[in-house]
Amino acid sequence: MVPINIDLNADLAEGFGRWELGDDDALLTVVTSANVACGFHAGDPTVIRGACRQAAAGRVAVGAQVGYRDLAGFGRRFIDVPPRELADDVLYQIGALDGLARASGTRVRYVKPHGALYNAIVHHEEQAAAVVAAVRAWDPECPVLGLPGSRWLAKAEEARLPVFREAFADRAYTPSGTLVPRRERGAVLHDAELIAERCVRLARGEPIAAIDGTPLVVHADSLCVHGDTPGAVVVALAVRERLEAEGITLRAFTGEGR
């Protein structure tokens, strides 16, 4: 049997001031990559630096989770930003996070868009190109993470950025392989054991069921557990334990960390 490696990532540093969201410390003992908020959709400098410090201590790869400038909406609302502005916003976020990461003993290893931006650049040509331009301006060899089949990954590949594909442990899929919008019933999954079973299938390249029951194959280098979902730590632990029990090795897709 061919050995299988998979990355397990989570969205972290999404608190802000007195508002706490998720258990970053606990998740950082489970995941191999951390998508760290950069202050535009969530996160303040203290929260962000704390997550970077814990990631460095646990040898977890740090990624810049860039988003729209939308604290009130948690970055989950589409914003029709002109491409040049969007590129500057993304570049600003990566640079800010990298400064805090380096002060914490690590650095930004990859870039993953967040929320509405993530979903928009599945199809939005101009915004996808803008995010690619920002990443290239920062580091033309920086790995990027996104949805398989998205314009974002296609344009990143054209720009010769290292491209990695992501699947979601706790989100439902449409038959076409896109995420079911959060406002729809059944969009977010909560049963830890069912999620863990699905992650084994994803890691092995086996089909999972789309929301209508259609078999769907999602090729992935990394699996995401949302840090803001209730019970996220329980879900992440169940996923990790089940993957390891099946002989699947958890390892950061960037090749760094634990």
C-alpha positions in Angstrom: 0.0 0.0 0.0 1.3 3.5 -0.9 1.8 5.7 2.1 -0.6 8.6 2.4 0.3 12.0 3.8 -2.2 14.7 4.5 -2.1 18.1 6.1 -4.7 19.2 8.7 -5.3 23.0 8.9 -7.6 25.3 11.0 -8.5 29.0 10.9 -7.0 30.7 14.0 -6.5 34.1 15.6 -10.1 35.1 14.9 -10.7 36.8 18.2 -10.7 40.6 18.5 -10.1 42.6 21.7 -12.5 41.3 24.4 -14.2 39.1 21.9 -12.8 35.6 22.0 -13.5 33.0 19.3 -12.3 29.5 19.2 -9.6 27.7 21.2 -6.4 28.4 19.4 -4.1 26.8 22.0 -6.0 23.5 21.9 -6.2 23.4 18.1 -2.5 24.1 17.7 -1.8 20.8 19.5 -3.8 19.0 16.9 -3.3 20.6 13.4 -0.2 20.8 11.3 -0.9 24.1 9.6 -2.5 27.3 11.0 -4.4 29.7 8.8 -3.8 32.9 10.8 -6.2 35.8 10.5 -4.4 39.0 9.4 -6.6 41.7 11.0 -8.9 42.5 8.1 -11.7 40.0 8.8 -10.7 39.1 12.4 -7.7 39.2 14.7 -5.9 42.0 16.5 -2.1 42.2 16.9 -2.1 40.6 20.3 -4.3 37.7 19.3 -2.4 37.2 16.1 1.0 37.3 17.7 -0.2 34.9 20.4 -1.2 32.4 17.8 2.1 32.7 15.9 4.0 32.2 19.2 2.1 29.0 19.9 2.4 27.8 16.3 6.2 28.3 16.5 6.4 26.4 19.8 4.4 23.5 18.4 6.2 23.6 15.0 2.9 24.2 13.2 3.2 25.9 9.8 1.8 29.5 9.7 -0.3 30.6 6.7 -1.7 34.1 6.0 -5.5 33.9 5.9 -6.2 37.0 3.9 -9.7 38.4 3.5 -11.8 41.4 2.6 -11.6 44.5 4.9 -14.8 43.4 6.8 -14.5 43.1 10.6 -18.2 43.6 11.1 -19.1 40.8 8.7 -16.3 38.5 9.6 -15.1 38.6 6.0 -18.2 36.6 4.9 -19.7 39.3 2.7 -18.6 39.8 -0.9 -17.1 43.2 -1.6 -16.6 44.5 -5.1 -13.1 45.8 -4.5 -11.2 47.2 -7.5 -8.4 44.7 -8.3 -5.5 47.1 -7.6 -7.0 47.9 -4.1 -7.5 44.2 -3.4 -4.0 43.3 -4.3 -2.7 46.1 -2.0 -5.0 44.9 0.8 -3.8 41.3 0.5 -0.1 42.3 0.3 -0.6 44.5 3.4 -2.1 41.6 5.3 0.7 39.1 4.4 3.3 41.6 5.4 1.7 42.5 8.7 1.3 38.8 9.7 4.9 38.0 8.6 6.2 40.7 10.9 4.4 39.3 13.9 5.3 35.7 12.9 9.0 36.5 12.6 8.9 38.3 16.0 7.5 35.0 17.3 10.1 32.7 15.9 8.4 31.6 12.7 7.3 33.1 9.3 4.5 33.0 6.8 4.8 29.7 4.9 1.7 30.0 2.6 -1.4 32.0 1.8 -5.0 31.0 2.0 -7.9 33.4 1.3 -10.8 33.5 3.8 -14.5 33.5 3.7 -16.2 35.4 0.9 -12.9 36.2 -0.8 -12.2 32.4 -0.8 -15.5 31.7 -2.4 -15.5 34.7 -4.8 -12.2 33.7 -6.4 -13.4 30.3 -7.3 -15.0 32.1 -10.3 -14.1 35.8 -10.1 -11.3 36.3 -12.7 -10.2 39.8 -11.7 -10.2 39.2 -8.0 -8.4 35.9 -8.4 -5.7 37.6 -10.5 -5.4 40.4 -7.9 -4.7 37.9 -5.0 -2.2 36.1 -7.2 -0.5 39.4 -8.0 -0.2 40.3 -4.3 1.3 36.9 -3.4 3.8 37.2 -6.2 4.7 40.7 -5.1 5.5 39.4 -1.6 7.2 36.2 -2.6 7.1 34.6 -6.1 7.8 31.2 -4.6 5.1 31.3 -1.8 2.8 28.3 -1.8 -1.0 28.9 -2.0 -3.9 26.9 -0.8 -7.4 26.8 -2.2 -10.4 25.0 -3.7 -9.6 22.4 -6.4 -10.8 23.7 -9.8 -10.9 27.3 -8.7 -9.7 30.2 -10.9 -7.5 31.2 -7.9 -5.5 28.0 -8.2 -5.5 28.1 -12.0 -4.1 31.6 -12.1 -1.6 30.8 -9.3 -0.4 27.9 -11.3 0.0 30.1 -14.4 2.0 32.5 -12.3 4.2 29.5 -11.2 3.3 29.7 -7.6 3.3 26.3 -5.8 -0.3 25.2 -5.7 -2.0 23.0 -3.0 -5.6 21.8 -2.9 -7.9 21.9 0.1 -10.9 19.9 1.2 -13.2 20.9 4.1 -13.8 18.4 6.9 -16.9 20.2 8.2 -18.6 21.7 5.2 -21.1 20.2 2.7 -20.3 20.3 -1.0 -22.5 20.9 -4.0 -22.4 18.2 -6.8 -20.1 20.5 -8.8 -17.5 20.5 -6.0 -18.1 24.0 -4.5 -19.1 24.7 -0.9 -22.8 24.9 0.0 -23.5 28.5 1.1 -23.6 28.8 4.9 -27.1 30.2 4.8 -28.4 26.9 3.5 -29.5 24.0 5.7 -26.9 21.3 6.1 -24.0 23.5 5.0 -22.0 23.0 8.1 -21.4 19.5 9.5 -21.2 18.8 13.3 -21.0 15.0 13.9 -17.3 14.4 14.8 -17.4 10.7 13.9 -19.0 11.2 10.5 -16.6 14.1 9.7 -13.6 11.9 10.7 -14.9 9.0 8.4 -15.3 11.5 5.6 -11.8 12.8 6.1 -10.4 9.3 5.7 -12.2 9.0 2.4 -10.9 12.4 1.3 -7.3 11.5 2.2 -7.5 8.3 0.2 -9.0 10.0 -2.8 -12.3 8.1 -2.4 -15.7 9.7 -3.2 -17.8 11.4 -0.5 -21.5 12.3 -0.8 -22.4 15.8 -2.0 -25.3 17.4 -0.3 -27.8 15.7 -2.7 -26.1 12.3 -2.3 -24.1 12.5 -5.5 -20.7 10.8 -5.3 -18.0 13.4 -5.4 -14.2 13.0 -5.5 -12.3 16.0 -4.1 -8.5 15.8 -4.5 -6.8 17.4 -1.5 -3.4 18.0 0.0 -4.9 19.6 3.1 -8.1 19.1 5.2 -9.6 22.2 6.9 -11.5 22.2 10.3 -13.0 25.6 11.0 -11.8 27.0 14.3 -14.9 29.0 14.9 -17.3 26.1 14.6 -18.8 24.9 18.0 -16.9 21.8 19.0 -14.0 22.5 16.7 -11.4 20.9 19.0 -13.5 17.7 19.4 -13.9 17.5 15.7 -10.2 18.1 15.0 -9.1 15.5 17.6 -11.5 12.9 16.1 -10.2 13.6 12.6 -6.6 13.3 13.7 -7.1 10.2 15.7 -9.1 8.5 12.9 -6.5 9.4 10.2 -3.6 8.1 12.3 -5.5 4.9 13.2 -5.9 4.3 9.4 -2.1 4.7 8.9 -2.4 8.1 7.3 0.5 10.5 8.3 -0.3 14.1 9.2 2.3 16.5 7.8 2.2 20.2 6.8 1.8 20.4 3.0 4.6 23.0 2.9 7.0 20.3 4.2 7.8 22.3 7.3 6.7 22.0 10.9 5.9 18.7 12.6 
